[in-house]
Amino acid sequence: MVAKLTTSEQGIPKLAEGAFNGHSMTSALRRVMVCSPKSAGWDRDDQASRWRELGFLRPPDFAAAQKQHDELCGELEIAGAELIQLPSFPDLTLDAVYTHDASLITDFGLIVMNPGKMPRASEGQYHRALCESLGIEILGEIASPGTSEAGDIVWLDSKTLLVGNGYRTNAEGIRQLRKVLAPEGVEVISASLPYSTGPAACLHLMSLVSLLDEKTAIVDLPWLSVETVELLKTRGFRLTEVDHSERESLACNVLALGGNRLLALEENLKTNQKLRDAGFDVRTFRGSELCINGGGGPTCLTRPLLRADSE
């Protein structure tokens, strides 16, 4: 059951103990899990030396990444979000900063993911432990041979989940998601993902489509399947295309903060201007080291736990 917001004596909404939900990707962000580069071991030689194995473009610069993560957290707090920090654990890799992937929050509890990127296999259990400590119920867990990463998952509405079928989330993982969510009346639709540059690439569904509001999505149209594009159009979504020159700098990775506000990477000037021209309030932070180096943008860096526009 979803815990409710309460109201302070001053009339300002505050968070109730154990409050969580998950079926909106665009309502006001109120509570979010993050993992700093420090917690993910970016300052440790044993983890930093694995950058090639993890698909990073170059050796990580801890100081620059931590500064950029602090900028991200500052923007989230300005937007009104409570930050929940994932603690450090010895087996977390550099990728742990991308907290979106290892768990999926729903209105009925947390689903623990089983990442298709093997070095990240332990992350879901740490998400589970932290969320249980917050009073969040555990709804289910994806188990081998199923794989699933939440970066492949988009809520089209409160009862419809679009899930990318690719190298990080496989058909068995999607089958298990259906089994967990069917009793709650949630439909799970599979979406084929492109080959891109192969199994080593981090190409999630959310690398190709991010929701900006309930009926607007930013998309990398040439990389989406025909079926996915037609599904979005059939469901009435307005599609805003990224500037294709900014594809490699994660222009499609935009986090909705609620109330027409977005958080995007400062580097994507052309795409950000398109969003502003479309009427959105675009906040930015620098992501050259934290995001572009490792292939994860604002949505990847955040695991929303509660969104609520009103009481």
Steps between C-alpha positions, in 0.01 A plus 500: 500500500625847418562719804347848484645847523416693814482875554703707744348771718616756243305319230813374324476137386751274667591136458335233710708216635537231234335708227563362152345455157617440149251509215572856385827611344403867475324611822693714748805313629478481880735220610790353302787258557844607379848351525800732506825424313658468846257224597550331160876483546608751238781600738622141548768355272346150505176635353632785286732260318195311365387788281564317170314189618201717591496680165618843616661723240805584714636457854268667751582837653360466852521866598324620184233230526431577867469871425252429221303263724481775763357729231241235412401459865473876540257521210293213641476670839403832341221310322373381839629144510621324812826318422562147626868408470599141421789408734835371377559125467826331395356326193323802351649601166527841334159428343326511838466879461234418240247406768199484269583155366517259793143537629153600386259673733128439454189610687503156663864478603851455363597251230865400532667484161758246381730711279608358166836673549663237721734723706185672628334182624526587872346846477138389519547343841643823640202690359277243666662539841490879488137511387394251767666726759281784367184295547456425130347160433662250264259394226726262308841416364633407158707181516740326260478410218286814483677834476348843538623857540261784575666716237304282256166579665259786425157553658269604215222549754421369848398158367736454203868421507714507184811283541795489260611153394874510435835408649424633850139382534414166342174323413508296821542814708198651325301182564581522871400868509163406348452231763574743784284784366205313347323454838518878543330561165813633325555415133862439396579563132829383348690740272781378274827692530756555222833318486690831515870421548435162657481336842760726663299815428277648770195565286188500714148583384536822700805585290251539217189640669441706815163631617481877551139515610207261486464534122836629377815297441846591378621234258793391287261409222731318253605253771150407618320205343202566275277317749609722788452823305154394385407395854599842637304677227195279549502588869502870417860591585654809345854416390783753524818388325848554640749688290682206343839670537455460877413131502838397643473755780176340625259768381205263530573439867281766665348476848150637560481686833128576479318823428647537150853496647776285351858415597740452209872503426653844447698368203192447280438862403298437183265241646451700820403804294245291309348401833491859620338605173236234568416670829703298751705644786835327443749490787849367423818372660837404356533132411821457304661272758213361706264433210654501153809303603293214641194525273239598759309829520261665748239224494769236548643680804169498686274229639173686569316358803213747525334744263198705602361824355257545789376336817 
